[in-house]
């Protein structure tokens, strides 16, 4: 049948496309992934046996891991079943049922292929860790060293958390000050606006690690009053505040600029001053809008607290480096990496949730 009618308009074909080839491909892909998974798990079993790490619970986990890939055959089989039912419906001259069954077959087949690809990537990562008779995995995931050094790394990691919390408070205040300075109206405020702009441009263009190095090491060397006797942790907090204050100031400014000008006009017409308008009208509305981007900046801040190791602060990363240099193994660094992820990933999911809530509120 022609795909176009007499007026030249396209129309859907009356006979649905056969989904059997795709369903067969899904079965083949699933079978290949299962075979590769079993080969990987067998290699893992040999490596564990070679390193004398065999235990009953380890064997049970390997058996469970070998059974899980078999679940890929379920959607692949369901896709093949629906493809056959679609062909049978065509033979019975039931095009509507055939179309529904064919669509279901394609959906199940792609479902199986998608999960098969994801599973293959996981087992390829395991194969990488098992390379060189497990030497790669032992370099990064030596369980005995992780267990032995976990207490020291965790104790030092709390310094990262403490520095992040203290710096975050200062950054929120300092960033708001800079954002307001860039919005001071009138000719009299132009020098303040110029200086605030220069500051944000300079520190947004300067890598954070250089700011930490210059401030935390340079100020004591220069014998600057008030700060020359500060401990390295507080000097690092000062550097983080100055550096991230420039980023947060731009986030604040974007939020303040997003408030409709009518809000400013209405507040000023009621007799409120510029500072009163900001305090009671503009800032409360802007803060609600900028919470997600602020959280993104603070996620980056949490990770950048590891940069303070360049000035001798014994944080989680520095402690892990000391252990790694003494034991010639990077498992302690893996521990601190996992600790950072345990803190930052929930914050990332919170940002996604807040953004989704903001989208629903805007659409409503």
C-alpha positions as CSV (number, residue, x, y, z in Angstrom):
1,X,0.0,0.0,0.0
2,X,1.2,3.5,-0.7
3,X,2.5,5.5,2.2
4,X,0.9,8.7,0.8
5,X,-2.8,9.4,-0.1
6,X,-4.0,11.4,-3.1
7,X,-3.5,14.7,-1.4
8,X,0.1,13.8,-0.7
9,X,-0.4,13.5,3.1
10,X,1.5,10.7,4.9
11,X,-0.4,8.1,6.8
12,X,0.6,5.2,9.0
13,X,0.9,1.8,7.3
14,X,-2.0,-0.5,8.0
15,X,0.3,-3.5,8.6
16,X,2.5,-3.1,11.7
17,X,6.2,-3.8,11.3
18,X,7.3,-7.2,12.4
19,X,9.0,-7.0,15.9
20,X,10.4,-10.6,15.7
21,X,14.0,-9.6,14.5
22,X,14.3,-7.1,17.4
23,X,13.0,-9.6,19.9
24,X,15.5,-12.2,18.7
25,X,18.3,-9.6,18.9
26,X,17.3,-8.9,22.5
27,X,17.5,-12.6,23.3
28,X,21.0,-12.9,21.7
29,X,22.3,-9.7,23.4
30,X,21.0,-10.9,26.8
31,X,22.6,-14.3,26.3
32,X,26.0,-12.8,25.4
33,X,25.9,-10.5,28.4
34,X,25.1,-13.4,30.7
35,X,28.0,-15.4,29.2
36,X,30.3,-12.5,29.7
37,X,29.1,-11.9,33.3
38,X,29.7,-15.6,34.2
39,X,33.2,-15.4,32.7
40,X,33.9,-12.3,34.7
41,X,32.6,-13.8,37.9
42,X,34.7,-16.9,37.3
43,X,37.8,-14.7,36.9
44,X,36.9,-12.9,40.1
45,X,36.5,-16.3,42.0
46,X,40.0,-17.3,40.8
47,X,41.5,-14.0,42.0
48,X,39.9,-14.3,45.4
49,X,41.1,-17.9,45.7
50,X,44.6,-16.8,44.7
51,X,44.6,-14.1,47.4
52,X,43.1,-16.5,50.0
53,X,39.9,-14.4,50.4
54,X,37.4,-17.2,50.0
55,X,34.7,-17.3,52.6
56,X,31.2,-18.8,52.6
57,X,29.6,-15.4,52.4
58,X,31.8,-14.4,49.5
59,X,30.8,-17.6,47.7
60,X,27.1,-16.8,48.4
61,X,27.5,-13.4,46.9
62,X,29.2,-14.7,43.8
63,X,26.4,-17.2,43.3
64,X,23.8,-14.4,43.7
65,X,25.7,-12.3,41.3
66,X,25.7,-15.1,38.8
67,X,21.9,-15.5,39.1
68,X,21.1,-11.9,38.7
69,X,22.0,-11.6,34.9
70,X,19.5,-14.4,34.2
71,X,16.8,-11.8,34.9
72,X,17.7,-10.3,31.5
73,X,16.1,-13.2,29.8
74,X,12.7,-12.4,31.2
75,X,11.9,-9.2,29.2
76,X,13.7,-10.6,26.2
77,X,11.4,-13.7,26.3
78,X,8.3,-11.5,26.9
79,X,9.3,-9.5,23.8
80,X,9.7,-12.6,21.7
81,X,6.3,-13.9,23.0
82,X,4.5,-10.6,22.1
83,X,6.2,-10.6,18.7
84,X,4.8,-14.1,18.0
85,X,1.4,-13.1,19.2
86,X,1.5,-10.0,16.9
87,X,2.2,-12.3,13.9
88,X,-0.6,-14.6,14.9
89,X,-3.0,-11.7,15.1
90,X,-2.0,-10.7,11.6
91,X,-2.8,-14.1,10.4
92,X,-6.3,-13.8,12.0
93,X,-6.7,-10.4,10.3
94,X,-6.8,-8.5,13.5
95,X,-4.5,-5.4,12.8
96,X,-5.4,-3.5,16.0
97,X,-4.3,-6.4,18.3
98,X,-1.3,-7.0,16.1
99,X,-0.2,-3.3,16.4
100,X,-0.6,-3.5,20.2
101,X,1.3,-6.7,20.5
102,X,4.1,-5.5,18.2
103,X,4.5,-2.3,20.2
104,X,4.6,-4.3,23.5
105,X,7.2,-6.6,21.9
106,X,9.4,-3.7,20.9
107,X,9.1,-2.1,24.3
108,X,10.2,-5.3,26.1
109,X,13.0,-5.9,23.6
110,X,14.5,-2.5,24.1
111,X,14.0,-2.9,27.8
112,X,16.1,-6.0,27.8
113,X,18.8,-4.5,25.5
114,X,19.1,-1.4,27.7
115,X,19.6,-3.4,30.9
116,X,22.0,-5.7,29.1
117,X,24.1,-2.8,28.0
118,X,24.1,-1.4,31.5
119,X,25.1,-4.8,33.0
120,X,27.9,-5.2,30.4
121,X,29.4,-1.8,31.5
122,X,29.3,-3.0,35.1
123,X,31.1,-6.2,34.3
124,X,33.6,-4.4,32.1
125,X,34.5,-2.2,35.1
126,X,35.0,-5.4,37.2
127,X,37.2,-6.8,34.4
128,X,39.3,-3.6,34.6
129,X,39.7,-4.1,38.4
130,X,40.7,-7.7,37.9
131,X,43.4,-6.8,35.3
132,X,46.9,-8.0,36.0
133,X,45.7,-10.8,38.3
134,X,43.8,-8.4,40.4
135,X,46.7,-6.0,40.9
136,X,44.5,-3.0,39.8
137,X,41.8,-3.8,42.2
138,X,44.3,-4.4,45.0
139,X,45.9,-1.0,44.4
140,X,42.6,0.9,44.9
141,X,40.5,-1.5,47.0
142,X,42.7,-3.4,49.4
143,X,40.2,-4.3,52.1
144,X,42.7,-4.9,54.9
145,X,44.3,-1.4,54.4
146,X,40.9,0.3,54.1
147,X,39.8,-1.3,57.4
148,X,43.0,-0.4,59.1
149,X,43.1,3.2,58.0
150,X,39.4,4.0,58.1
151,X,39.5,5.5,61.6
152,X,42.4,7.9,60.8
153,X,40.9,9.0,57.5
154,X,37.4,9.5,59.0
155,X,38.9,11.6,61.9
156,X,40.7,13.8,59.5
157,X,37.8,14.0,57.2
158,X,35.7,15.7,59.9
159,X,38.0,18.7,59.4
160,X,36.8,18.9,55.8
161,X,33.2,18.9,57.1
162,X,33.9,21.5,59.7
163,X,35.7,23.8,57.3
164,X,32.9,23.5,54.8
165,X,30.2,24.4,57.4
166,X,32.1,27.4,58.7
167,X,33.1,28.7,55.2
168,X,29.5,28.3,54.0
169,X,28.2,30.7,56.6
170,X,30.8,33.3,55.8
171,X,30.3,32.8,52.0
172,X,26.5,33.4,52.3
173,X,27.0,36.7,54.1
174,X,30.0,37.9,52.0
175,X,28.4,36.9,48.7
176,X,25.2,38.9,49.5
177,X,27.3,41.9,50.4
178,X,29.1,41.8,47.1
179,X,25.9,41.3,45.2
180,X,24.2,44.3,46.8
181,X,27.3,46.3,46.2
182,X,27.0,45.6,42.5
183,X,23.4,46.9,42.5
184,X,23.8,50.2,44.4
185,X,22.0,52.7,42.2
186,X,23.1,56.2,41.2
187,X,26.3,57.9,40.1
188,X,27.5,57.9,43.7
189,X,27.5,54.1,43.8
190,X,29.4,53.7,40.6
191,X,32.9,53.3,42.3
192,X,31.5,50.6,44.6
193,X,29.9,48.9,41.7
194,X,33.2,49.0,39.8
195,X,35.2,47.6,42.7
196,X,32.6,44.8,43.3
197,X,32.8,43.9,39.5
198,X,36.6,43.8,39.5
199,X,36.5,41.6,42.6
200,X,34.1,39.1,41.1
201,X,35.8,39.0,37.8
202,X,39.2,38.5,39.4
203,X,38.3,35.7,41.8
204,X,36.1,33.9,39.3
205,X,39.0,33.8,36.9
206,X,41.5,32.6,39.6
207,X,41.7,28.9,40.4
208,X,40.7,28.2,44.0
209,X,43.9,26.3,44.7
210,X,45.9,29.5,43.8
211,X,43.7,31.6,46.1
212,X,44.3,29.2,48.9
213,X,48.1,29.1,48.3
214,X,48.4,32.9,48.1
215,X,46.2,33.7,51.1
216,X,47.0,30.8,53.5
217,X,50.8,31.0,52.8
218,X,51.3,34.5,51.6
219,X,49.7,36.4,54.5
220,X,51.8,34.8,57.2
221,X,54.9,35.3,55.1
222,X,54.0,39.0,54.6
223,X,53.5,39.3,58.4
224,X,50.1,40.8,57.8
225,X,48.6,42.0,61.2
226,X,45.5,40.3,62.6
227,X,45.8,37.2,60.4
228,X,49.5,36.3,60.7
229,X,48.9,34.3,63.8
230,X,45.9,32.4,62.5
231,X,46.1,28.7,62.2
232,X,46.2,27.2,58.7
233,X,42.6,26.0,58.9
234,X,41.2,29.5,59.4
235,X,43.5,31.0,56.7
236,X,42.2,28.3,54.3
237,X,38.6,29.2,55.3
238,X,39.4,32.8,54.6
239,X,40.7,31.8,51.1
240,X,37.6,29.7,50.4
241,X,35.3,32.5,51.5
242,X,37.1,35.1,49.3
243,X,37.1,32.7,46.3
244,X,33.6,31.3,46.5
245,X,32.1,34.6,47.6
246,X,32.6,35.8,44.0
247,X,30.6,32.8,42.6
248,X,27.9,33.1,45.2
249,X,27.6,36.9,44.6
250,X,26.8,36.2,41.0
251,X,24.1,33.7,42.0
252,X,22.6,36.3,44.4
253,X,22.7,39.0,41.7
254,X,21.0,36.7,39.2
255,X,18.2,36.0,41.8
256,X,17.8,39.7,42.6
257,X,17.7,40.6,38.9
258,X,15.0,38.0,38.3
259,X,12.5,39.8,40.5
260,X,10.1,41.9,38.3
261,X,10.8,45.6,38.3
262,X,7.3,46.3,39.4
263,X,8.2,44.9,42.9
264,X,10.9,47.5,43.2
265,X,8.6,50.3,42.0
266,X,5.8,49.2,44.3
267,X,8.1,49.1,47.3
268,X,9.7,52.5,46.6
269,X,6.2,54.1,46.0
270,X,5.3,53.0,49.5
271,X,8.2,55.0,50.9
272,X,10.6,52.2,51.5
273,X,14.3,53.1,51.0
274,X,16.7,51.1,48.8
275,X,17.9,49.0,51.7
276,X,14.4,48.4,53.1
277,X,13.2,47.3,49.7
278,X,16.0,44.8,49.4
279,X,15.5,43.5,53.0
280,X,11.7,43.2,53.1
281,X,10.7,42.7,49.4
282,X,13.4,41.7,47.0
283,X,15.8,39.4,49.0
284,X,13.0,37.2,50.5
285,X,11.7,36.5,47.0
286,X,15.1,36.0,45.4
287,X,16.5,33.6,48.0
288,X,13.7,31.1,47.3
289,X,14.7,31.1,43.6
290,X,18.5,30.7,44.1
291,X,18.5,27.9,46.6
292,X,19.2,25.2,43.9
293,X,22.2,27.0,42.3
294,X,23.5,27.9,45.8
295,X,23.5,24.2,46.7
296,X,25.4,23.5,43.5
297,X,28.1,25.9,44.6
298,X,28.2,24.4,48.0
299,X,28.6,20.9,46.6
300,X,31.7,22.2,44.7
301,X,32.8,23.9,48.0
302,X,32.6,20.7,49.9
303,X,34.9,19.0,47.3
304,X,37.3,21.9,47.2
305,X,38.0,21.7,50.9
306,X,40.4,18.9,49.8
307,X,42.6,21.6,48.2
308,X,43.7,22.9,51.7
309,X,46.2,20.1,51.8
310,X,48.6,22.4,49.8
311,X,49.1,24.6,52.9
312,X,49.7,21.7,55.2
313,X,46.3,21.2,56.8
314,X,45.8,17.6,57.8
315,X,42.4,17.0,56.3
316,X,41.0,13.7,55.0
317,X,42.8,13.8,51.7
318,X,46.2,14.8,53.2
319,X,45.9,12.0,55.8
320,X,45.1,9.5,53.0
321,X,48.1,10.7,51.0
322,X,50.3,10.1,54.0
323,X,49.0,6.6,54.4
324,X,49.3,5.9,50.7
325,X,53.0,7.1,50.7
326,X,53.8,4.9,53.6
327,X,52.1,1.8,52.4
328,X,52.6,2.2,48.6
329,X,48.8,1.7,48.1
330,X,46.0,4.0,47.2
331,X,43.2,2.3,49.1
332,X,43.1,5.0,51.8
333,X,42.6,7.6,49.0
334,X,39.7,5.5,47.8
335,X,38.3,5.7,51.3
336,X,38.3,9.5,51.4
337,X,36.8,9.6,47.9
338,X,33.9,7.4,49.1
339,X,33.4,9.7,52.1
340,X,33.2,12.7,49.8
341,X,30.7,11.0,47.6
342,X,28.6,10.0,50.6
343,X,28.2,13.7,51.4
344,X,27.9,15.2,48.0
345,X,25.6,12.7,46.2
346,X,22.6,13.3,48.7
347,X,23.1,17.1,48.2
348,X,23.0,16.5,44.4
349,X,19.8,14.6,44.6
350,X,18.3,17.3,46.9
351,X,19.2,19.9,44.2
352,X,17.4,17.8,41.6
353,X,14.3,17.6,43.8
354,X,14.2,21.3,44.5
355,X,14.5,22.1,40.8
356,X,11.7,19.7,40.0
357,X,9.5,21.3,42.7
358,X,10.3,24.8,41.3
359,X,9.3,23.6,37.8
360,X,6.0,22.3,39.1
361,X,5.3,25.5,41.0
362,X,6.1,27.6,37.9
363,X,3.9,25.5,35.6
364,X,1.1,25.7,38.2
